[in-house]
Amino acid sequence: MNDQDDDLFAREMGDVKKIQRDERVPLEKDKPSPQSLDVRRAAAAAVTRKDTNFLSGEHIDPVQPLDILEFKRAGVQHGVYRKLRLGKYSIDARLDLHRMTVEEARGALYQFIRDCMDNDIRCALITHGKGEGRAKPALLKSCVANWLPMFDDVLAFHSAQKHHGASGATYILLKKSEQKRQENWERHSRRKNNDD
């Protein structure tokens, strides 16, 4: 811009006045009561807990009431799986899903597996029933069969022996915790050193 442009601009803008703003009034919100805050916190915590449950009830492949459930991850030794299948491991924890809705069973199973891992449980029994004579036969059994492989901590599962519920219950074999693995390694190292 040159001086001529500056003069032209000044003449054109000569009668322009600055717009005055009204003072803004700060809004004060009502402060929530302590009880209201507690309710909100509990609701938020419930949503957070629910969101961590990765089990889905949306697509469940159905199984029949008398079907045998079986699953084994790669790396699980045949002898270990056979011992599980035959009910030879001691059952350290049990979960009964009878009379639960799918959503209740979903939450209960998720928490049960977490609790088992937190407490170094290796073998557990889940009783889900056969669901014979129902409008949707073997619904909870189907859910369990679909959900258990979703847990990385579940190494294997198999329908139970007759005295534990047969096809209405399932044995599960869980990973060892890091602490248990370390204890086993130390025990085997000591045994090996004593043999030398």
SULRARA-V449823 format. One record per backbone hydrogen bond with DSSP energy under -1.0 kcal/mol. CO is the residue of the C=O (numbers start at 0). NH is the residue of the N-H. If there is no record, write none. Layout:
co=[CO & CO]
nh=[NH & NH]
//
This chain:
co=[1 & 2 & 3 & 4 & 5 & 6 & 7 & 8 & 12 & 32 & 33 & 34 & 35 & 36 & 37 & 38 & 39 & 40 & 41 & 42 & 43 & 44 & 45 & 46 & 47 & 49 & 63 & 68 & 70 & 72 & 76 & 77 & 78 & 79 & 80 & 81 & 82 & 83 & 92 & 94 & 96 & 100 & 101 & 102 & 103 & 104 & 105 & 106 & 107 & 108 & 109 & 110 & 111 & 112 & 113 & 114 & 115 & 116 & 121 & 122 & 123 & 124 & 125 & 126 & 135 & 137 & 138 & 139 & 140 & 141 & 142 & 143 & 146 & 147 & 150 & 152 & 154 & 155 & 156 & 157 & 160 & 160 & 161 & 164 & 165 & 165 & 167 & 167 & 168 & 169 & 170 & 171 & 172 & 172 & 176 & 177 & 178 & 179 & 180 & 181 & 182 & 183 & 184 & 185 & 186 & 187 & 188 & 189 & 190 & 191]
nh=[5 & 6 & 7 & 8 & 9 & 10 & 11 & 12 & 15 & 36 & 37 & 38 & 39 & 40 & 41 & 42 & 43 & 44 & 45 & 46 & 47 & 48 & 49 & 50 & 51 & 52 & 66 & 158 & 156 & 75 & 80 & 81 & 82 & 83 & 84 & 85 & 87 & 86 & 124 & 126 & 99 & 104 & 105 & 106 & 107 & 108 & 109 & 110 & 111 & 112 & 113 & 114 & 115 & 116 & 117 & 118 & 120 & 119 & 173 & 91 & 171 & 94 & 169 & 96 & 138 & 141 & 142 & 143 & 144 & 145 & 146 & 147 & 149 & 150 & 153 & 174 & 72 & 172 & 70 & 170 & 163 & 165 & 164 & 167 & 159 & 168 & 127 & 128 & 159 & 125 & 157 & 123 & 154 & 155 & 180 & 181 & 182 & 183 & 184 & 185 & 186 & 187 & 188 & 189 & 190 & 191 & 192 & 193 & 194 & 195]
//
